[in-house]
Each structure stands twice: as structure tokens, then as C-alpha cells.
Amino acid sequence: MPHWLDRLFGREEKSALSSRLIALTAGTRSAWSPRALPAMMQAGYARNAIVHRCVRLTAEAAASVPLAASDGAITRLLDMPNPDQSGPELWESLYGYLQLAGNAYLELASLADEPRALHLLRPDRMRVLAGPTGWPDGWEYAAAGRKRRFQRDRVSGRSPVFHIRLFHPGDDHYGLSPLEAVGRALDLHTAGSDWARALLDNAARPSGALVFKGENGQLSPDQFERLKAELEASHTGAANAGRPLLLEGGLDWTPMALSPAEMDFTTARREAAREIALGLGVPPLLLGLPGDNTHANYAEANAAFLRQTVRPLVMKMARALSVWLRPWSVPDLEIRPDFAALEEAGEARHA
């Protein structure tokens, strides 16, 4: 079974190279990020502001583009896909999953061979079933301990599942998640937040050293434990920042300043944020990251985002939907996006 499927269902990989982890500091315990798909989406979208904003910005912009089909019934299906979701809600989720997982899926519900509803399927629950020739012949969806199988009709060419994926140079059936490409930058940016929080928890300032200047230079075990307990109880945490430290005889406090490498950590985190934005196709200027923040540059960045990221993504979706729905509709079915609304939104944002 391909290694991607092992990551998809959370199976442990034996290869040391497959984890693709990065150690952030030397001489300390390494901080790793899991690369299983559900954990990767959780660490990226739910716990990182840069990834969250990039995905939402792209998904909302792409979902705001109406899709019109040459068949009126298909146009109504795209606009009102199911009783629980409107068109923009469904497409926003679909674009979001495509950016997070590199794959997105829809299920088509039909009655009397006529399309009636579209439902979203989570990519971390899907598995491609390859046929004798190696091409996808079906799909398996696992949820709540149960599995459903969808088969492609080879005679009519109809498929109950729509699968769109991003380009992956090393996999025949699944797309490459952009979070894989920005994984190292994501680790670095998240670790920067953890480091800043740890610095705040530890008296909100760089730590220091308590030096015992007694005869043998060592505290007894009871003295050591008592001193440690007092420091943790009364001199750590943001609420205790700046509280004076009362030392007994023989003890001296030696503060430790930040090294140049530690002082540069903020810059490294900022560059990691820019790399994440680059990998997800969003100009850093639109995220409020420091840089050339002028009015002209912002307008150009917004135009580039719509032209280079949103438009190609929507065009790809429209063409893929056309190919998928043709066996269910007229042979020359064509779905076209209406970019007028997107251009008006871009002009309003520029103004």
C-alpha cells in the first residue's frame, strides 16, 4: 500500500525519513510536528494564524465566484447543492480542503439517473481503489467505524464521486498538500509562538542562574528542593514579572541575557510566516506582515493574488466539474465561472 495511505489513516511509518521532522534548537529536546493528514490539518489550520488566514482568504475569494453551466439544471445544482448548504458554503469548504489536503471530494446523489444533490466528503476519510490497470476504479469512505464504497460505471462513464487534486510528482492517485511543502516553515513559526509563551511563563524575561557561594559550592538536597519550590510558586509566570527575589546568604543571582541568535529568532519567525504565505499563494502584504506596506504595493499585491492564485484555482475547478458532470447531463456541458463579481470585490478592496 502506498505510504500516502498510511499517513491518511494514521498508520505508523517505519522509515525514519518519512516523518520529515525538523529540530529547532540544538542541545534541547526536539519539537516535532506529525505529518499524518488529520494532525497536519489541525496543526496548520486550527493552530497557526498564518495558515488559517491564507486558506480562508483563498477559499472565500474562490467561493465568491459564481459557476454557471450551459445546462440550467446543473446551474441550479451548483447554486443549491443540498438542503443543508448553499453554493458558497459548499465551495468554500471544497477549496479549503483542496489547499489543506491537496485533495477534495464530492458525492453526487441522483434519483432516476438525474443529479439531485452534492455532498462534501472529507479527504482524510477517503481512499482511492485502483483498478487492474492502476487507474482509480472506485473510492472507499470510512467514518464512525463503517465503510462505504463508490464504484465508477465503466459503460456510461458516470462516477458518483468527484475527486480533484493538486499536482503530486510522486503519487498517481493523490495530490500533494501545500502544508507538506511549507512544513518546515510551519514548524518554525509554531515553535516561535511556543518559545515566546515559554519566555512569558518564565517570569516574562530571560532566565538567570542562582549561584551558591558557600564553602563547597553545593546545596543540600532539602535546601535545593525548598529553593526550587519557592521559585516556582512565587517568581515564575507573567503575574510575578518584576517581583524582587530575596536570597539567603551564599546565594547570588546572575541574569542571563539573550544571545544574538535568540534575539534574531523574531526575524526568523517573520521569515517563516512569509514562506508559509508564499507556499499557499498569498502575498505576505495581504496578511499584514511587515514589508513594503504602501497603498500602491497593496493594490498590486491584491491584483496579483486574484490573478495568479484565485483565477487559476476557480478555472481548474470549473473544468474538472464539467468533465465529471457531462455523463450526467448533456455531452457538451460547459461550466464557466463569472469573474465579474470577483473583479468588483477586488476594486472595492483597492478603493
N, C-alpha and C positions, 0 to 999 in steps of 0.2 A: 504493500500500500504506500502511496506517495507520502513523503514526510509532511507535506502541507496538511494532509488529512489528519495526521497525528496531532498537529498543532490545533486543527479545527475542533477536535473533540477532546483536547486537553490531555492526550496521552503523553507520557514522559518519553523524551527522546534520549537515546543512549549516546549520540555523538556529542562530543564536547564543543564542536564548532557550531552546532545547530542552535545553541542558546543565544548566540550573538549578544553578549553582555559586555558592559564597559565598566571598569573600575575607575572611580572618580578621583581617589586620593591614594597615595602610597603610604604604607605604614599604618593604615587603619582598616577597619572591617569594610569590605567592599559592599557597595549598594548595587543590587541587580534589579533589572526590570524583566518580568516574564514576557515571553513572546507568543503565548497562546492567544488566539484571536479574541475571546471574550475579555481576558485580562488586559490585552493590549488596547482594546477599545475603552475599557474602564480607566486605565491609566492615562490614556490620551485625552479622550473627550470629556470624561467626568472629573478628572483631577488636574487638568492642565488648561489654564485660561487661554493660552495662545492657540492650541489645537481646537479647543471648543469654539473660539471666535472664528477661526479660519473656516471650519466646517460649516458653522451656521451661516456665515456670510455668503459662502458659495452656494449652499443648499437653498437658502431663502431667495437669493438672486435668480438661481436657475429655475426654481419652482414658480417664480412670479411670471415666467414666460408662458403664455397660453399655447396649447398644442391644438391645432385644427387639422382634421382629417378630411379627405375627399369623400368619405362616407359619413353621412350625418349621424348614423347610429354609433359609429366609433367615436366621433367627436363628443357625443353625449356621454359615452362610457369614460372617456378621458377626463371629462369635466366633473362627472359624478360617478366615481369608480365603485363605491359601495355605500350602504346605508350609514356607516359609521364615520366615513371620512369624505372630505371634499377633495377636489383635484389637487389644489396646492398643498394640502396636508400630506397626501399620499406621495406626491412627487418630492416634497422636501425630505421625507423620510428615506425615499429611494436614493436620492442624490447623496444624502448623508451617509447611508450605508456603503454606497459605492466609494466614497472618499475614505471611509474608515477601514473597510474590509477589502476593498479592491473588487468586490463582487456585490451584486444586488439582484434580488429575485422578486417576481410577481407570480401569483397564481390566478389563472383565468377560470371563473365559474361560468358554465354555459348551461343553457336549457334549450333542448331541441336543436342542438348544434348552433345556437346563436349566443354570442358573448353577452353576459348579463352583469358581471361584476369583476373587479380586480382587487386582490388582497395581497398585502405585503408579507413576504416571508423573510425571517431573519437569516442572514448569511452564515452565522455561526452554528446554525442548526441544519444546514443543507449539506448534502454530499452528492457529488456527481457520480452517476453509474455509467461507466464506459461500456460500449458495445463491443462486439467481436473485432471491429476494425479500429478500435481505440477512440472513436468519436463518441461524444455524450449521447447515450441512448435513453436515459431516464435520470431521475433525481430521487433522493430519499430525504425526508424531513423528519427529524427526531425532536420530540417535545413531550415533557411530562411522562417519560418512560415509554412512550408509544412512537411508532414509526409509520409514516405514510410514504407510498411510492407513487411517483408520477412517470408515466411512460409516453414517449413520443409516438404518434401514429405515423408509421413509415409510408403508408399508402397516400394519405391526404396531406401529410406534412404538418399536421396540426400538433401543437405542443401545449399542454396545459400550464407550462412553466416558462416564464420569461427570465433569461439569465443574461445580464450584461456585466462585462468585466473589463478591468483595466489591463493594459499590456503587461505580460509577465514573460521574460525571455527564457525562463527555465521551467515552465509548467504549462501543460497542454490544456488543462481544464479549469484552472482558477487564475484570477487576476492578482496582481501584486498590490498589496496595501501600501499607500503612501506612508503610513506610520512605520513600516519596515525601513523605508529609505531615510526617514528622519529620526529613527530610533535612538541613535547616539545623542543627537541634539536634544531630544525629548528627555533622556536620562539626565543630561547635564542641567537642563533648565529646571527639572523637578528637584534634582539634588540641590540646586541653588536655593530653592524655596525651603527645603528641609534644613539646609545649613543656616539660613537666616533665622529660621524659627528656633533652632537649637541655640544659636547665639543669644536670642532673646530670652529663652528659658534659662540659660546660664548667666543670670544677673544682667542680661541685656548689655553686656560689654565683654571684651576679650577676657579669657580666664587668666589666672595667675597661679603662683606657686606659694605654698606655705613652707618656709624653710625653718627647720628646728636647729637652733644653735646651741644645743646642750653639749654635755661632755662627749657622749658617744654619737651624737647626731641622729638618734633614733628615738621614737616614741614607743611607749609600751603598748601592747595590743588594746588595753582598755582605754588609754588616752587617745589612741588613733580612732577607735570606733566612736568615742564620745565627740571628738572634734568633727568627724565626718557627719554625724547625725545633726550636730548644731548648725553646720554649714548648709546642709540640705534643707533644714527646717526654717532657718531664719535669713539666709543670704543667697538664695537662688530664686529665679523667677522674676518676671517683669515687675511684680508688685514690690519686690525688695531691691530694685535697682537703686544704687547710690547709698544704701544703708551702711553706716560705718561698721567696721569689723573690729571688735575688741579682742586683742590677743593677749595670752598669758606670757609669762616670762619664758624666754628661749625661743619664741616663735616670731618670725619676721615674714611679712607679705611682700612678695616680689611680683609685680604685674608683668604680664607678657603682652607686648604689642603685636599687632597683626604684621605678618611678613609681607613684602611686596607682592608675592604670589597670591596671598589671601586677599590683599587689597584689590587685586586685579580680577577677583572672582566675579564681581558685579559686571564687569565688562564682558567676561566670558559668558555669563548668563544672558546678557543682552544679545550677544552674537548668536547664541544658541536659539534665542527667540526669532531672530531674523532668518536663521537657517530653516527653522520649522515653517515659518511663513512662506519661504521660498519653495520648500518641498510641496506645500499644499496649494501653491499657485496664487497666493495673496500678497500684494505689495506690502511690505512692512509699514509703509506710511499710513495705510488704511487702518492699521491696528494701534496707531498712536505710539509706535516705537520711535525713540529718538533718531533723528536724521535730518534730512533736508525738508523740514516741515514748513513749507511755504504754500501759499494758495495755488500758485501755478503748478508746483510739483504734485500737490494733492489732486488737482483736476486731471493731470496726466496719468497719475497712478490709478485713479478711478476708471479712466477710459481704458487703460491697459488691462485692468482686471476684467472689465466687461468684454473686451475684445479678445484677450488671449486665454482666459480661463472659463468664463461663463458661456460665451457663444459656442466654442467648440464642444463643451460638455453637453449643452442642450441639443446641438445638431447631431451629436453621436447618439443621444437618447432617442431623438425623433426617427432617425434612420433605422435604429435597431427595433423600435416598436413597429415601424412599417413592415419590416421583413417578418416579424413574429406574427402580426395580425393579418397578413394577407391571406393565408389559408382559411381564416375565419371570416373573411369579408370578400371584397372584390379583388381580382388578381392584380389590378393596377393601383391598389390602395397606396396613398401617399400621405404622410403626416408631416405638416410643416409648422415650425414654431413662428410665433408672431413676436418679433423683437421690438416692435414699436413701443410696447409698454416698458420694456427694459431700457430703451434709449431715453424715454421720458423720465424714468426714475433716475437715470444717470445725470441727465441735465438738471433735474431738481436738486440732486445731491451736490452737483457742482455749484449751482446758484446759492 
